[in-house]
Amino acid sequence: MNDRTIISCAVTGSAPTPEKNPAVPVTPEEIANSAIDAAEAGAAIAHIHVRDPETGGRSIEFEHYREVVERIRGSGSDLIINLTTGPGAKFVPGEADPAVAGAGTLLMTAADRVRHVEELKPEICSLDMATMNFRDSVFLNAPDVLRDMARRITQAGVKAEIEVFDTGHIELARQLIDEGVLPEPAYFQLCLGISYGAAASPEAMMFMRDRLPEGSQWSAFGISRSQFPMVGQAVLLGGHARVGLEDNIYLGPGELAPSNAALVERARQIIESFGGAVATPTEARAILGLG
């Protein structure tokens, strides 16, 4: 176990909607306030997506990212901001010609996927190593696109949180580290229980942990009912933990989570029940080598 465990809060993704849980934040103001509340509950890092305030669906609008970041920074909170770079990697084969993108495809250049990171300069941003089936589409991240994104992220002075969904993604990350495209020590997020990726199980987490480059820091999460068991497992294996409404909308069986802060508080209780302690943002910066 670590002396201090970092809690990351994934505040809002794109799949959970207010129709499924009214606590899911949608507007930039709601997302920022939810992140700040999560920090007060014990989160050191907030992982940020943005949504269309009108529809509640996913968004890649730069001004939404800007507003969220400015609201958090203007609040006086020392929360570490982690912006997603995931959008722009969705491919749906066309029905008539699978070589032609079908409805629902959203593919963007590396420059467009990290523009908000280069301009807003959060301390961390996600970098998905995965090319994999995801529901009925393909999550597409070609190595050269990742190389371009990684270089831009590093040049912006931002630390990449390397998101891996299976062991092959770790091997690709190791290759980019060996090439000098991703600097060391690296910071990994083990994403478990996602459709067609590694299972949310102790065995999968342990095996993935053991494949990480020496000296890496790592965190893990499980989705839905696996969220809290994976918090405990990550703590026992020497990692950090992620919770949040992006990954799970329930606090308990049949009990909708009233907020991101409630999920963070439950994670904190788990960590402290093991005799551990939760890292402050300042301590998390030291652990991850930020600043």
Secondary structure, DSSP 8 states (H G I E B T S, - for coil): --SSB-EEEEEE-SSS-TTT-TTS--SHHHHHHHHHHHHHHT-SEEEE-EE-TTT-SEE--HHHHHHHHHHHHHTT---EEEE---SSEEE-B-SS-TTSB-TT-EE--HHHHHHHHHHH--SEEEEE---EEETTEEE---HHHHHHHHHHHHHTT-EEEEEESSHHHHHHHHHHHHTTSS-SS-EEEEEES-TTS--SSHHHHHHHHHTS-TT-EEEEEE-GGGHHHHHHHHHHTT-EEEE-TTT--EEETTEE-S-HHHHHHHHHHHHHHTT--B--HHHHHHHHT--
